[in-house]
């Protein structure tokens, strides 16, 4: 069996293969609730044959949204809407479903990407935003309010409350969003965290908020329930969060009982300099993988070809691969990867007659 298609265990959950559908924001919610678009979108991805599907960034409080149309899990109506979506998907797919819980921090209150992604004022649908320090994301963006220690404690409990809602709604995995310049990442990076208290300064302090969130979320779910963390392996900016710091953070996450670490990159600063190429972030995942003992690592970033995905797992650079934009372009990517690599994969009975005539026993 090709290792990409071998099972892997995350705490008490076993995935059928190492292909992950990562969180990809849809900016299509109504008052934080998933609707028909989400049921269609995630329903399609749930029959892709991947090992795990992680639902997009879901805010733990209203001011934690990136855009007004973000998903949320801070009230009963949202929890019920998530459950309705999950129940519908479960009627035809047994694929494990995860949800990414996050807070946008200083990157909140913006319009949707296809509407320009510009900052919104309180007069045109925006709201007051917060961050570790009163430093705007970029010129022209709102200056966030610096969080007090009391604010931090309240937000930590908001993550715990959202985690309980996620479990009741039926999710199998929770992923904490500490990447792409959002709140937890803002605490981690010295570029956005200029605090002088216990949450700023040396790495130990900058990691504190994320580790406290992980602790309360772990305490809010069953011992064997998987809680993973998505990180940016680097800011891609000189003097910013580095892969060496990320490796130390990964060791702390492993000690704290994280189920996995999902290594992406960038997003904190418009000054980032990224050289895009196939698998351009895999080296970050590999560095983190080398620093931990048994913590499973997910690699992500322009992984579009089956051979590249399989090679990452075969060579031990990461334990799993996340296929994002390529999966949106081709929601049957795992089927095609199985065909290319001579493997089998699960598919609904309704689709069995589409079996390619030149591929023997593609569908398990």
C-alpha positions in Angstrom: 0.0 0.0 0.0 1.2 3.5 -0.8 1.7 5.3 2.5 -0.5 8.2 1.4 -3.4 5.8 1.5 -2.5 4.1 4.8 -4.5 4.7 7.9 -3.3 7.1 10.6 -4.6 7.5 14.2 -5.3 11.0 15.7 -6.0 10.3 19.4 -9.2 8.2 19.4 -10.0 8.7 15.7 -8.5 6.6 12.8 -8.4 8.2 9.4 -8.6 5.9 6.4 -5.8 7.7 4.5 -3.4 10.7 4.8 -5.2 13.1 2.5 -6.7 16.1 4.4 -9.2 18.7 3.1 -8.0 21.8 4.9 -10.2 24.7 6.1 -11.0 27.1 3.2 -13.2 30.0 4.1 -16.4 30.4 2.1 -17.6 33.8 3.4 -21.2 32.7 2.8 -22.8 32.3 6.3 -25.9 34.1 7.5 -25.4 35.4 11.1 -22.7 32.8 11.5 -24.9 29.9 10.5 -24.0 27.4 7.7 -26.7 27.3 5.0 -27.4 25.7 1.6 -24.1 26.7 0.1 -22.2 25.0 3.0 -24.3 21.8 2.8 -23.6 21.6 -1.0 -19.9 22.5 -0.7 -19.0 20.3 2.2 -21.3 17.6 1.0 -19.4 17.4 -2.3 -16.0 17.3 -0.5 -17.3 14.6 1.9 -17.6 12.1 -0.9 -14.1 12.9 -2.2 -12.5 9.9 -0.5 -10.2 12.0 1.6 -9.3 10.9 5.2 -10.5 14.1 6.9 -12.5 17.2 6.0 -12.0 20.3 8.1 -14.7 22.9 7.9 -13.5 26.5 7.5 -12.5 29.0 10.2 -15.4 29.4 12.6 -15.4 32.3 15.0 -15.7 31.9 18.7 -17.3 35.3 19.1 -18.9 37.9 16.8 -15.9 40.3 16.9 -13.7 37.4 16.0 -15.0 37.1 12.4 -12.8 37.9 9.4 -15.8 39.1 7.4 -19.5 39.5 8.4 -20.2 36.3 6.5 -17.9 34.0 8.5 -19.2 30.9 10.2 -19.6 31.1 14.0 -20.1 28.8 17.0 -20.9 31.3 19.8 -24.7 30.7 20.1 -27.4 28.1 20.1 -28.7 28.9 16.6 -25.3 28.4 15.1 -24.7 25.2 16.9 -28.1 23.9 15.6 -27.3 24.9 12.0 -23.9 23.2 12.2 -25.7 20.0 13.5 -28.2 20.2 10.7 -25.4 20.4 8.1 -23.5 17.6 9.7 -26.5 15.3 10.0 -27.3 15.8 6.3 -23.7 14.9 5.3 -23.6 11.9 7.6 -26.7 10.5 5.9 -24.4 9.6 2.9 -20.8 9.9 4.1 -18.9 8.5 7.0 -15.9 10.8 6.4 -14.7 12.3 9.7 -15.5 16.0 9.9 -13.4 18.6 11.7 -14.0 22.3 12.4 -11.4 25.1 12.7 -12.1 27.4 15.7 -10.5 30.8 15.5 -10.5 34.5 16.1 -9.5 37.0 13.4 -7.9 39.5 15.8 -6.5 42.5 14.0 -7.4 41.0 10.6 -11.1 41.1 11.4 -13.9 43.3 10.1 -13.1 43.2 6.4 -15.2 42.7 3.3 -15.1 39.4 1.4 -12.1 38.7 -0.9 -14.2 39.0 -4.1 -15.5 42.3 -2.7 -12.0 43.6 -2.3 -11.1 42.3 1.2 -11.0 45.9 2.4 -11.3 46.9 6.1 -14.9 47.8 7.2 -15.7 50.7 9.4 -18.4 50.6 12.0 -20.5 52.7 9.6 -20.4 50.2 6.8 -20.8 46.9 8.6 -17.6 46.6 10.6 -16.9 46.5 14.3 -14.1 47.2 16.8 -11.3 44.7 16.5 -8.7 43.6 19.1 -5.2 42.2 19.1 -2.2 41.5 21.5 -0.9 45.0 20.8 -2.4 48.2 19.2 -0.7 47.6 15.9 -2.7 47.6 12.7 -2.3 44.9 10.1 -1.4 47.4 7.4 -1.7 51.1 6.6 -5.3 52.0 6.2 -6.5 49.2 8.4 -8.3 49.8 11.7 -6.0 50.0 14.8 -7.0 47.2 17.1 -7.7 47.6 20.8 -5.0 46.0 22.9 -6.4 43.1 24.9 -6.2 43.2 28.7 -5.5 40.2 30.8 -9.2 40.0 31.6 -10.0 40.1 27.8 -7.6 37.2 27.3 -9.2 35.1 30.0 -12.6 35.8 28.5 -11.5 34.8 25.0 -9.9 31.6 26.3 -13.2 30.6 27.7 -14.9 31.5 24.4 -12.8 28.9 22.7 -13.8 26.3 25.3 -17.5 27.1 24.9 -17.2 26.9 21.1 -15.4 23.5 21.5 -18.3 22.1 23.5 -20.7 23.3 20.8 -18.6 21.7 18.1 -18.7 18.3 19.9 -22.5 18.6 20.5 -23.0 19.5 16.8 -21.2 16.3 15.8 -17.7 17.2 14.7 -15.0 14.6 15.1 -12.0 16.9 15.3 -11.3 20.4 16.4 -8.5 22.5 14.9 -7.3 25.7 16.6 -6.3 28.4 14.2 -2.9 29.8 15.1 -1.8 30.7 11.6 -2.2 33.3 8.8 -2.0 36.4 11.0 -5.1 35.8 13.1 -5.2 36.2 16.8 -3.2 33.3 18.1 -0.6 33.9 15.5 -0.5 37.5 16.4 0.5 36.5 19.9 3.2 34.2 18.6 4.9 36.7 16.3 7.2 39.4 17.7 6.1 41.6 14.8 2.5 41.8 16.1 3.1 41.2 19.8 4.9 44.1 21.6 3.4 43.3 25.0 5.5 43.6 28.2 3.4 41.3 30.4 3.3 37.5 30.7 2.0 37.2 27.1 4.8 39.1 25.4 8.5 39.2 25.0 10.3 35.9 25.0 9.0 32.9 23.1 7.7 31.2 26.3 5.4 34.2 26.9 4.3 34.6 23.3 3.2 30.9 23.2 1.2 31.3 26.4 -2.1 32.3 24.9 -2.2 29.5 22.3 -1.2 26.9 24.9 -3.8 28.2 27.4 -6.5 27.9 24.6 -5.3 24.4 23.8 -5.5 23.4 27.5 -9.1 24.7 28.0 -10.3 23.1 24.8 -8.6 19.8 25.7 -10.4 20.0 29.0 -13.7 20.7 27.3 -13.7 17.5 25.2 -13.1 13.9 25.9 -9.6 12.7 26.5 -9.4 10.8 23.2 -11.0 13.6 21.1 -8.5 15.0 18.6 -7.6 18.7 19.0 -5.0 19.9 16.5 -3.4 23.2 15.8 -2.8 25.0 12.5 0.3 27.2 12.5 2.3 29.4 10.2 5.8 27.9 10.1 7.2 31.3 9.4 6.0 34.9 8.8 8.2 35.1 5.6 9.4 38.4 7.1 12.9 39.1 8.5 12.7 39.4 12.3 9.3 37.7 12.5 8.1 34.3 13.6 10.5 31.7 12.4 10.5 28.0 11.7 13.0 27.5 14.5 10.5 29.1 16.9 7.7 27.1 15.3 9.6 23.9 16.0 9.9 24.8 19.7 6.2 25.6 19.7 5.4 22.2 18.2 7.4 20.5 21.0 5.2 22.5 23.5 2.0 21.4 21.7 3.1 17.8 21.7 3.7 18.0 25.5 0.3 19.7 26.0 -1.5 16.8 24.2 -2.2 18.2 20.7 -3.5 15.6 18.3 -1.5 17.0 15.3 0.1 20.2 14.0 -0.9 21.6 10.6 2.0 23.6 9.1 1.1 26.4 6.8 2.9 29.8 6.4 2.7 33.6 6.3 -0.4 35.8 6.6 0.8 38.0 9.4 2.3 40.9 7.4 1.8 42.4 4.0 5.6 42.7 3.9 5.9 38.9 3.5 8.1 37.7 0.6 7.1 34.2 -0.6 8.5 32.4 -3.5 5.6 30.2 -4.7 6.4 26.8 -6.1 4.9 23.3 -5.8 5.3 22.2 -2.2 6.9 25.5 -1.2 5.9 25.1 2.5 6.8 21.4 2.8 10.3 22.3 4.2 8.6 24.1 7.1 6.6 20.9 7.9 9.7 18.8 7.6 11.6 21.0 10.1 8.7 20.7 12.6 8.5 17.0 12.0 12.2 16.6 12.8 11.7 18.5 16.1 8.8 16.3 17.6 8.8 12.8 18.8 5.3 11.4 17.8 3.2 14.5 17.0 1.6 13.9 13.6 2.4 16.7 11.1 0.3 17.9 8.2 2.0 19.6 5.2 0.2 22.1 3.0 0.9 24.6 0.2 0.6 24.0 -3.6 0.6 20.3 -3.2 -1.3 19.5 -6.4 0.1 16.3 -7.9 -0.4 12.8 -6.4 3.3 11.9 -6.8 4.3 15.0 -4.8 1.8 14.3 -2.1 2.9 10.6 -1.8 6.5 11.6 -1.8 6.1 13.9 1.2 4.7 11.0 3.2 7.0 8.4 1.9 10.1 10.4 2.7 8.8 11.3 6.2 8.7 15.0 5.7 5.1 15.0 7.0 2.6 12.4 8.1 -0.4 13.8 6.1 -0.9 16.3 3.3 -3.6 18.9 3.0 -5.0 19.5 -0.5 -6.8 22.8 -0.6 -7.3 24.8 -3.8 -6.5 21.8 -5.9 -9.4 20.0 -4.1 -11.8 22.9 -4.8 -10.8 22.8 -8.5 -11.1 19.0 -8.5 -13.3 17.6 -5.7 -12.4 14.1 -6.9 -8.7 14.7 -6.4 -8.3 11.6 -4.1 -10.0 9.4 -6.7 -7.5 10.6 -9.3 -4.6 10.2 -6.9 -5.7 6.6 -6.2 -5.9 5.9 -9.9 -2.4 7.4 -10.5 -0.8 5.6 -7.6 -2.6 2.2 -8.1 -4.6 2.4 -4.9 -8.2 1.9 -3.9 -10.5 4.4 -2.3 -14.1 4.6 -0.9 -16.9 6.0 -3.0 -20.7 6.2 -2.8 -22.6 3.4 -4.5 -24.3 5.9 -6.6 -21.0 6.8 -8.3 -19.7 3.3 -8.9 -20.7 3.2 -12.5 -18.4 6.1 -13.2 -15.5 3.8 -12.5 -12.8 4.4 -15.2 -12.5 1.5 -17.5 -8.7 1.7 -17.6 -8.3 1.5 -13.8 -8.8 -1.9 -12.1 -10.6 -1.9 -8.8 -10.2 1.8 -8.1 -13.1 1.8 -5.7 -12.7 -0.3 -2.6 
